Amino acid sequence: MHFRRTLDHMSHQQSLFSPTVTEPIDHERTGGLDVAVDTTFGTAERVDLDETSWITHVPGWLTGDDELMRLLMTNAPWEQRSRWMYNRRVQEPRLTAEYPVVAQAPHPVLHHLTGELSRQFGVPYSRLWMNWYRDQDDGTSWHADRPVDRLDTAVIPVLSLGATRRFLIKPNGGGRSTVIVTRGGDLVVMGGRCQKDYKHSVPKQRTPAGPRLSLNFSPETAPQIA
């Protein structure tokens, strides 16, 4: 899958993952969907933000993202949420759905994805938070994910489905951003002290964009808001 990534003043390090291997689709585990993941993480590229924080971008980690996207757009419990901003309550510029216990989600494919990520990163992911960016006017501002930002270190995978959008991350103290362009099926993993020392965003844009879903996997004690 073609992709483009821009890095600003950051070191770049190739991952040591094995080359991509095409495997048969296990329809029992995917609930009948033509969805597959690269269990070798063969396209992974790591960006060291500093000595203790890193990002791994895995282009095309998931194939069949359009099928998964249609399933979730149709069946997940989406809602329009709001929050206080200064002295008034405003609607968030995206839709949100969550499975606080992903093992109880009614879609076997979500159990499958969670299991693969847990095995790869050695983290018992058990919660799933999803955002639906309907078009270019939806986005999320600079933030760290709570309450995982209170942990010294964390490994948080974010799976993109649908339209191409930019994922930005920058130090808490300011500075230029690292920009990763994500396409449908791409995985971005924030590791080390990313949540403690950095903030990230999916900005709104002027260029027209179709819908995008982000699937954010976290341990039980660390629900996502990004």
Backbone as a ProteinNet text record, in pm:
[ID]
protein_1_A
[PRIMARY]
MHFRRTLDHMSHQQSLFSPTVTEPIDHERTGGLDVAVDTTFGTAERVDLDETSWITHVPGWLTGDDELMRLLMTNAPWEQRSRWMYNRRVQEPRLTAEYPVVAQAPHPVLHHLTGELSRQFGVPYSRLWMNWYRDQDDGTSWHADRPVDRLDTAVIPVLSLGATRRFLIKPNGGGRSTVIVTRGGDLVVMGGRCQKDYKHSVPKQRTPAGPRLSLNFSPETAPQIA
[TERTIARY]
85	0	88.4	59.2	138.8	108.5	211	190.2	300.3	275.6	374.3	381	501	515.8	615.5	586	675.1	724.3	856.7	915.4	985.1	964.9	1026.5	1123.9	1253	1357	1351.3	1322.5	1319.8	1407.9	1464.9	1545.4	1455	1501.9	1425.5	1502.6	1434.2	1499.2	1411.3	1464.7	1388.5	1361.3	1240.9	1205.7	1277.9	1291.4	1353.8	1250.8	1122.3	1019.3	1048.8	995.6	1015.9	940.5	974.9	902.6	756.9	673.2	530.4	504.4	410.6	372.3	221.1	175.8	33.4	-18.5	-118.6	-173.5	-320.3	-371.9	-514.2	-601	-718.7	-810.9	-881.2	-879.7	-948.7	-1088.7	-1185.7	-1319.3	-1390.6	-1351.9	-1412.8	-1375	-1250.8	-1203.9	-1250.6	-1274.8	-1317.5	-1468.6	-1541.5	-1686.8	-1737.5	-1661.2	-1701.6	-1652.9	-1587.5	-1537.8	-1407.4	-1388.7	-1262.5	-1160.7	-1119.5	-1026.3	-907.2	-788.1	-667.2	-566.3	-479.2	-373.2	-238.1	-136.9	-1.3	59.2	57.2	106.8	257.2	328.3	472.9	507	409	433.1	547.9	547.1	659.5	684	584	604.6	636	651.5	665.3	790.7	774.3	885.7	875.7	986	987.4	1049.8	988.5	1038.6	1070.4	1196.2	1234.7	1219.3	1122.4	1098.5	1205.9	1248.3	1360.6	1408.1	1484.1	1541.1	1437.1	1320.5	1221.5	1084.7	1067.7	936.8	954	859	868.6	730.7	728.5	608.2	647	561.1	577.3	458.9	488.6	386.2	391.8	277.2	269.7	171.7	218.8	128.7	67.3	-63.4	-130	-130.1	-125.1	-126.9	-253.7	-365	-492.8	-539.9	-581	-645.8	-794.5	-875.5	-1020.2	-1077.4	-1009	-1056.4	-1193.1	-1226.9	-1357.7	-1470.4	-1449.8	-1552	-1568.3	-1456.5	-1463.6	-1528	-1496	-1552.2	-1703.8	-1751.5	-1896.9	-1966	-1906	-1964	-1977.1	-1870.1	-1870.7	-1959.1	-1958.5	-2043.3	-2190.9	-2224.5	-2364.3	-2406.8	-2314.2	-2354.2	-2300.2	-2195.4	-2139.2	-2230	-2222.8	-2312.2	-2263.3	-2269.2	-2218.3	-2306.4	-2243.9	-2318.8	-2241.5	-2315.8	-2257	-2239.6	-2116.6	-2090.7	-2060.3	-2066.8	-2037.4	-1948.1	-1885.9	-1800	-1802.7	-1762.1	-1756.7	-1632.4	-1649.9	-1539.2	-1559.1	-1475.1	-1489.6	-1623.8	-1716	-1842.4	-1961.3	-1936.2	-2048.8	-2017.6	-2122.2	-2110	-2118.4	-2021.4	-2016	-2011.3	-2058.9	-2053.6	-1912.9	-1868.5	-1738	-1743.9	-1639.4	-1639.6	-1605.1	-1680.5	-1665.8	-1772.5	-1794.1	-1880.9	-1793.7	-1849.6	-1773	-1853	-1782	-1840.6	-1734.5	-1776.5	-1678.8	-1733.4	-1638.1	-1665	-1574.3	-1626	-1542.6	-1482.4	-1553.6	-1499.6	-1507.1	-1396	-1400.2	-1432.8	-1404.7	-1438.9	-1589.1	-1667.7	-1813.4	-1870.7	-1785.2	-1833	-1895.6	-2002.9	-2074.1	-2009	-1886.9	-1821.4	-1692.7	-1688	-1568.4	-1440.9	-1451.6	-1331.5	-1260.2	-1333.5	-1270.5	-1193.3	-1244.4	-1170.3	-1040.6	-1049.8	-933.4	-825.3	-863.7	-766.1	-703	-785.2	-734.3	-632.7	-663.7	-571.9	-438.3	-441.9	-317.5	-230.7	-292.1	-216.2	-162	-241	-195	-75.2	-79.1	33.7	159.1	142.9	259.1	328.9	250.4	309	313.4	263.5	269.8	186	77.1	-12.8	-153	-219.5	-355.1	-460.1	-470.3	-569.3	-709.7	-793.4	-926.9	-1036.2	-997.6	-1095.6	-1076.4	-1186	-1179.6	-1259.6	-1191.1	-1253.5	-1243.2	-1354	-1354.7	-1405.1	-1341.3	-1385.2	-1420.8	-1524.1	-1570.2	-1556.1	-1456.4	-1437.8	-1516.8	-1628.1	-1722.4	-1670.1	-1592.9	-1533.9	-1419.9	-1373	-1257.8	-1285.3	-1410.7	-1445.1	-1444.2	-1426	-1412.3	-1264.4	-1232.1	-1094.5	-1086.9	-964.1	-942.9	-820	-828	-720.6	-608.3	-505.6	-388.9	-427.4	-381.4	-416.2	-327.4	-329	-278.3	-398.5	-385.9	-498.5	-506.1	-622	-642.4	-714.6	-687.9	-588.3	-449.8	-426.4	-297.8	-183.3	-212.7	-106.5	-48.6	-112.3	-58.1	42.7	49.4	145.5	282.8	387.2	522.9	544.4	495.9	507.8	380.6	355.6	238.6	261.7	194.6	198.3	53.9	17.7	-120.9	-130.8	-193.7	-212.7	-340.4	-330.7	-446.1	-455.8	-567.6	-590.1	-678.8	-635.9	-712.7	-789.2	-914.4	-998	-1051.3	-1053.9	-1117.6	-1021.7	-1065.9	-997.6	-859.2	-773.9	-640.8	-649.6	-583.4	-576.6	-437.4	-406.2	-277.4	-289.9	-188.5	-174.3	-50.7	-65.4	43.5	78.5	205.8	250	363.9	363.9	468.6	494.1	610.7	642.5	549	527.3	442	491.9	624.4	679.9	678.6	624.9	620.1	728.5	726.1	820.9	747.4	823	763.8	710.1	612.3	540.9	601.5	590.2	608.2	472.6	470.2	345.5	349.1	248.7	235.1	104.7	112.2	-7.1	-59.6	-179.6	-237.5	-344.1	-342	-442.9	-520.3	-627.1	-708.9	-628.2	-631.6	-557.4	-425.3	-383.3	-257.1	-272.4	-163.5	-157.6	-51.1	-85	11.8	16	136.2	152.9	235.8	179.4	252.5	309.3	442.5	505.4	596.5	641.8	728.9	654.9	712.5	654.7	576.7	528.5	451.8	335.7	261.1	142.7	179.5	299.5	342.9	409	490.6	574.7	533.1	431.7	390.8	239	194.4	52.7	33.6	-85.4	-111.9	-248.5	-270.5	-396.9	-423.6	-551.3	-593.8	-662	-591.4	-645.8	-753.4	-841.3	-932.4	-849.3	-909.1	-833.7	-924.5	-863.4	-940.4	-968.1	-876.3	-893.3	-1006.8	-1100.5	-1211.2	-1161.1	-1230	-1193.4	-1319.4	-1314.5	-1425.5	-1418.8	-1507.7	-1511.5	-1390	-1346.8	-1236.8	-1276.6	-1246.6	-1262.4	-1124.9	-1110.7	-991.2	-1033.2	-961.6	-987.1	-869.7	-894.5	-790.1	-799.9	-695.1	-693.3	-615.9	-670	-602.7	-626.5	-539.3	-563	-686.5	-730.7	-854.4	-851	-735.7	-726.7	-698.2	-698.7	-659.1	-750.1	-876.3	-965	-913.5	-942.3	-890	-990	-937	-1023	-966.8	-870.5	-804.7	-836
-118.7	0	123.4	218.2	339.4	428	489.6	583.2	686.7	799.9	905.8	952.8	978.9	1023.8	1138.5	1238.7	1351.9	1352.4	1365.1	1371.7	1506	1571.5	1700.5	1688.7	1703.4	1706.6	1585.7	1468.7	1347.3	1243.8	1156.3	1048.7	941.7	868.7	762.9	632.2	526.7	397.9	289.8	209.4	100.4	-6.1	-64.5	-171.4	-300	-387.8	-517	-626.6	-589	-688.6	-764.8	-885.3	-969.3	-913.2	-954.1	-910.8	-953.9	-881.7	-910.9	-1050.1	-1120.5	-1254	-1255.7	-1301.1	-1311.6	-1442.9	-1437.3	-1556.3	-1571.5	-1695.4	-1716.6	-1647.2	-1600.3	-1534.6	-1640.4	-1620.6	-1709.5	-1652.5	-1696.2	-1637.6	-1667.9	-1773.9	-1802.1	-1693	-1650.1	-1548.1	-1408.1	-1386.9	-1253.7	-1240.6	-1342.7	-1335.5	-1333.7	-1395.5	-1402.9	-1287.9	-1189.8	-1076	-1112.4	-1054.3	-1071.4	-972.3	-992.8	-904.9	-987.6	-936.6	-1005.9	-905.1	-950.4	-864.7	-928.6	-843.4	-891	-922.6	-1050.2	-1090	-1073	-1052.7	-1029.5	-882.5	-792.9	-648.6	-610.4	-670	-659.6	-522.9	-433.7	-299.7	-196	-240.7	-146.7	-61.6	66.5	160.5	237.7	243	306	445.1	537.9	673.9	696.2	718.9	750.9	900.6	939.3	1080.2	1136.8	1056.3	1088.5	956.7	962.3	839.7	751.3	805.2	728.4	721.4	783.6	786.1	749.3	671.9	626.9	606.6	605.4	571.7	465.8	367.4	272.3	286.3	306.6	316.6	188	120.3	-6.2	12.8	59.9	78	-55	-53.6	-172.4	-290.8	-266.2	-378	-461.5	-395	-464.5	-449.6	-559.4	-556.4	-584.4	-527.8	-540.4	-435.2	-320.3	-218.9	-164.3	-168.3	-118.3	-204.2	-336.8	-426	-400.8	-389	-363.6	-228.8	-131.5	1.9	1.3	-66.4	-74.4	-141.8	-248.6	-318.7	-225.1	-153.7	-68.3	53.8	113.4	230	194.9	71.4	28.4	-22.2	-86.1	-160.4	-109.6	-29.3	17	122.8	140	233.3	377.9	438	573.6	677.2	783.6	893.9	1023.9	1132.6	1266.2	1314.1	1335.2	1377.3	1527.2	1582.9	1724.6	1742.4	1859.2	1888.6	2038.5	2074.1	2215.7	2279.1	2394.1	2473.5	2615.3	2655.2	2783.2	2786.2	2870.4	2882.5	2825.9	2742.7	2685.9	2541.7	2467.9	2328.2	2318.1	2249.9	2239.9	2093.9	2066.4	1931.1	1898.5	1777.1	1733.4	1714.9	1754.3	1745.6	1605.7	1508.1	1368	1288.8	1165.7	1073.7	975.6	919.4	831.5	705.8	594.4	468.5	396.3	317.8	244.9	110.2	19.4	-109.3	-118.2	-82	-84.5	-221.4	-326.6	-462.8	-519.9	-513.4	-550.4	-698.2	-780	-922.2	-943.7	-844.4	-854	-787.3	-732.5	-672	-779.9	-747	-848.8	-882.6	-839.7	-861.3	-941.7	-1067.4	-1150.2	-1087.6	-1010.8	-952.5	-859.8	-792.9	-705.4	-785.7	-902.8	-990.3	-1035.3	-1066.8	-1112.5	-1004	-881.4	-773.2	-745.7	-744.9	-720.2	-826.7	-951.8	-1060.2	-1048.9	-1012.8	-999.8	-886.6	-774.5	-662.9	-695.2	-763.6	-801.7	-895.1	-989.1	-1081.5	-1010	-918.7	-849.6	-761	-687.3	-587	-628.6	-748.4	-797.8	-717.3	-661	-579	-638.4	-660.9	-717.6	-611.7	-577.9	-478	-533.7	-452.6	-500.4	-398.2	-276	-171.4	-120.3	-77.1	-21.2	107.7	214.7	345.9	381.7	422.7	449.5	590.2	655.3	786.7	777.5	849.2	855.4	1000.2	1025.8	1156.7	1157.1	1229.7	1218.7	1281.3	1387.6	1453.3	1541.2	1630.5	1713.8	1813.7	1837.7	1931.9	1868.9	1739	1670.8	1652.2	1652.7	1634.2	1628.7	1624.3	1630.3	1715.4	1799.4	1894.7	1828.3	1905.2	1851.9	1798.8	1679.3	1617.5	1495.1	1444.9	1311.4	1229.3	1097.9	1011.3	989.2	1012.3	993.7	862.4	798.3	835.5	774.2	718.7	654.9	754.8	883.2	983.2	995.7	931.3	931.5	818.1	724.8	615.4	660.9	601	635.5	597.8	480.2	435.2	361.9	357.9	287	257.4	154.7	120.3	118.6	216	235.7	227.4	121.6	110.6	182.8	246.7	313.8	266	202.3	149.4	244.9	282.2	372.3	294.2	333.5	277.3	391.6	372.9	472.5	576.2	702.3	811.7	840.3	892.8	935.6	1063	1062.8	1182.1	1192.3	1310.4	1332.1	1307.2	1240.7	1219.3	1296.2	1390.2	1475.8	1448.4	1459.1	1446.5	1544.4	1611.1	1709.1	1710.1	1759.3	1763.6	1855	1822.6	1906.2	2049	2066.8	2199.9	2280.8	2225	2294.1	2246.9	2295.7	2253.6	2203	2169.6	2123.6	1982	1950.4	1823.4	1716.3	1593.3	1478.1	1448.8	1434.3	1413.7	1276.1	1196	1065.2	1065.3	1035.5	1028.4	885.6	868	734.9	709.7	589.8	543.7	428.1	387.5	278.9	151.1	93.9	-27.9	-4.1	123.6	155.8	149.2	110.2	106.9	206	287.3	375.7	338.9	313.5	271.6	376.6	431.5	526.1	452.2	461.6	383.7	464.8	400	466.1	575.7	695.6	808.9	903.7	851.4	936.2	1006.6	932.4	990.8	1086.8	1071.3	1154	1283.3	1273.6	1385.7	1450.7	1395.6	1445	1460.4	1538.3	1550.6	1518.3	1467.6	1432.2	1484.4	1486.7	1538.4	1481.3	1488	1464.3	1594.1	1682.9	1816.4	1817.7	1914.9	1943.5	1991.5	1989.8	2029.8	2094.9	2170.9	2235	2140.1	2047.4	1952.6	1855.9	1835.3	1742.1	1602.3	1539.9	1404.5	1325.7	1196.9	1108.7	1064.9	977.3	933.5	849.3	863.4	785	739.5	615	564.2	540.6	570.6	531.1	436.7	325.1	225.4	228.8	269.6	289.1	180.5	101.1	-12.8	24.7	-12.2	24	-81.5	-83.3	-171.2	-126.9	-210.5	-184	-52.2	-13.4	108.1	231.8	219.2	333.9	357.5	404.9	433.1	547.6	542.9	640.8	752.5	871.3	980	1040	973.8	1033	960.6
0	0	0	-90.4	-98.5	21.7	77.3	185.2	182.4	251.1	261.2	404.8	452.1	589.8	594.5	674.8	692.3	835.4	853.7	986.5	1002.1	1116.3	1141.9	1258.8	1229.6	1331.4	1423.8	1370.8	1449.9	1384	1466.3	1409.9	1355.3	1255	1190.6	1202.1	1240.7	1257.1	1197.8	1107	1048.4	1153.8	1149.1	1240.4	1202.3	1300.3	1275.6	1256.2	1233.7	1210.3	1081.3	1071	953.4	833.8	710	591.1	596.5	521.9	518.4	463.3	527.4	483.7	464.9	348.5	322.9	379.5	465.2	529.6	492.4	491.6	462.9	567.4	524.6	616.9	700.9	831.3	923.5	947.7	866.2	873.2	1004.4	1071.5	1201.7	1301.3	1298.1	1391.4	1351.7	1222.6	1178.1	1167.2	1206.5	1197.3	1054.7	964.2	824.1	737.9	796.5	718.3	647.2	529.2	456.5	509.8	633.2	703	749.6	724.2	766.8	818.7	910.1	962	932.5	922.1	901.8	1037.8	1075.6	1207	1220.2	1107.7	1113.5	1136	1117.3	1125.3	1031.6	913.3	823.1	764.6	762.4	705.2	812.5	936.2	1048.3	1037.1	1066.7	1073	1203.7	1274.3	1406	1398.6	1471.2	1485.2	1632.9	1664.5	1801.6	1823.6	1904.4	1932.5	2024.6	2120.5	2207.3	2267.4	2374.5	2431.5	2497.8	2530.7	2605.9	2538.5	2422.8	2355.7	2209.4	2156.5	2018	1957.3	1824.6	1747.6	1646	1628.7	1519.6	1424.8	1295.8	1191.5	1110.4	1098.1	1024	908.1	792	677.5	633	606.3	554.3	648	778.1	874	858.3	828.2	811.6	667.5	608.1	477.4	495.7	405.5	419.9	512	524.1	618.3	578.7	449.6	407.3	463.9	467.8	525.1	674.1	744.2	887.8	915.3	833.3	851.7	833.8	730.6	709.2	827	878.1	993.4	1112.4	1143.8	1262.2	1244.1	1126.1	1103.1	1117.4	1082.6	1086	1223.5	1297	1415.9	1548.9	1549	1676.1	1739.7	1871.5	1942.6	1934.1	1816.8	1796	1864	1913.6	1972.8	1955.7	1955	1950	2092.9	2136	2272.3	2276.2	2395.3	2413.6	2535.3	2543.5	2657.7	2684.9	2807.6	2842.9	2782.5	2721	2670.4	2721.4	2814.9	2883.1	2955.3	2913.5	2987.6	2911.8	2811.1	2736.7	2696.8	2670.1	2632.3	2479.5	2418.9	2272.9	2231.5	2111.6	2058.4	2010.7	2038.3	1989.7	1837.8	1766.6	1619.5	1569.1	1611.6	1571.7	1645.2	1604.1	1677.1	1755.1	1860.1	1948.8	1979.2	1989.1	2035.7	2116.4	2211.9	2292.3	2337.2	2358.5	2420.9	2543.1	2662.1	2782.6	2810.8	2770.8	2779	2637.6	2565.7	2424.5	2406.4	2507	2499.4	2490.7	2532.5	2525.7	2401.4	2316.4	2192	2104.1	2030.4	1952.8	1819.2	1796.4	1668.1	1688.7	1647.6	1668.4	1613	1505.6	1445.2	1543.9	1632.4	1730.1	1833.8	1869.7	1961.1	1894.8	1767	1690.1	1686.4	1652.6	1644.5	1780.3	1884	2018.7	2058.6	2027.5	2060.7	1989	1861.5	1784.6	1840.5	1875.1	1929.8	2068.5	2149.7	2283.4	2275.8	2182.4	2167.8	2118.5	2025.7	1969.2	2071.5	2150	2238	2384.5	2414.8	2551.5	2649	2599	2680.8	2673.7	2786.3	2784.1	2750	2622.5	2581.9	2604.2	2666.9	2701.3	2673.7	2638.2	2610.2	2468.2	2406.4	2272.4	2267.4	2225.2	2207.9	2060.5	1998.3	1855	1827.2	1731.2	1683.5	1535.6	1498.3	1358.8	1313.6	1228.5	1168.4	1037.3	1035.4	924.7	795.8	807.3	690.3	739.1	651.7	685.5	796.7	828.4	934.4	1073.2	1080.1	1208	1240.4	1368.4	1410.7	1561.8	1612.8	1757.1	1784.2	1885.6	1914.5	1993.1	2025.9	2095.9	2233.8	2265.6	2392.7	2415.2	2537.9	2570.9	2615.2	2607.7	2640.3	2791.3	2847.3	2990.4	3018.8	3131.4	3232.6	3208.3	3088.9	3063	3070	3057.3	3065.4	3205.8	3304.4	3440.5	3460.9	3365.1	3374.3	3325.7	3380.7	3337.2	3191.4	3151.2	3012.3	2972.4	2842	2789.6	2642.2	2592.3	2449.9	2401.2	2318.1	2276.3	2123.4	2068.8	1923.3	1878.6	1761.9	1700.9	1555.6	1521.4	1387.1	1308.6	1188.3	1102.9	997.2	974.3	868.3	783.5	652.5	567.2	513	517.3	447.4	504.7	419.9	459.1	542.4	657.7	742.4	803.8	855.2	920.4	1069.7	1125	1268.6	1312.6	1406.5	1450.5	1595.9	1629.2	1767.6	1790.8	1909.2	1939.8	2090.6	2132.6	2276.4	2352.7	2479.9	2564.2	2572.1	2571.9	2584.8	2457	2349.4	2222.3	2127.9	2007.8	1905.9	1783.6	1680.3	1555.8	1571.2	1488.7	1499.9	1410.5	1456	1368.9	1305.2	1173.9	1100	1034.9	1063.9	1000.5	922.1	794	709.5	714.3	767.6	783.7	678	623.7	528	588.9	522.7	573.4	589.9	708.6	738.9	808.2	820.6	887.5	1038.9	1104.1	1249.6	1295.5	1394.8	1459.6	1607.2	1657.6	1796.7	1869.4	1976.2	2060	2179.7	2198.3	2303.8	2393.2	2500.5	2596.8	2671.2	2673.5	2746.4	2655.1	2541.7	2448.3	2516.6	2599	2660.9	2773.7	2826.9	2939.1	2891.6	2788.1	2747.1	2615.4	2548.1	2416	2409.9	2311.7	2279.8	2132.4	2098	1958.9	1917.3	1785.7	1733.2	1595.1	1555.5	1417	1374.9	1305.7	1280.2	1172	1182.5	1072	953.4	835.7	717.6	615	524.1	418.5	302.8	278.6	168.7	199.8	107	132.5	167.9	261.4	304.2	334	304.8	337.4	482.2	524.4	663.6	701.4	823.6	880.2	1019.3	1052.8	1188.4	1248.6	1377.3	1451.1	1562.6	1574.5	1677.5	1773.6	1897.8	1997.2	2103.8	2115.3	2206.9	2332.7	2448.4	2572.7	2679.4	2781.1	2895.3	2971.7	3061.8	3135.6	3207.7	3259.2	3340.4	3258.5	3123.4	3042.6	2923.6	2945.6	2832.1	2749	2615.8	2522.3	2496.2	2471.8	2425.3	2297.7	2233.7	2116.6	1990.3
[MASK]
++++++++++++++++++++++++++++++++++++++++++++++++++++++++++++++++++++++++++++++++++++++++++++++++++++++++++++++++++++++++++++++++++++++++++++++++++++++++++++++++++++++++++++++++++++++++++++++++++++++++++++++++++++++++++++++++++

